[in-house]
Amino acid sequence: MALHFELVTPARLERSEEVYMVVVPGTEGEFGVLEHHAPFMTTIRDGALRIYKTDGATPEEIRIEGGFAEVSSKGLTVLAEHVVA
């Protein structure tokens, strides 16, 4: 099982890959998204996306600043204002 994950900024598509889970810094608190998550859209705050490639893996962290997250039947799309290198 895999979740399709995309990280997009106004400048470009930063990531497009299949992962196990992503933890997103939402404005109402962090939330995790697995495959088949219920659809919704929310704003995100500055913080770190934690990307788990497989179950039990050490997460990769990507710092982002602001934006939106959308969970749909196609997967998770994070529309970040900025990705901190």
Protein Blocks (a to p, Z undefined) as FASTA:
>chain_A
ZZddddddfkbcfbdcddfbdcdddfkbccdddehiacddddddeddddddfbghiacdd
dddeehiddddfkbccdddfbdcZZ
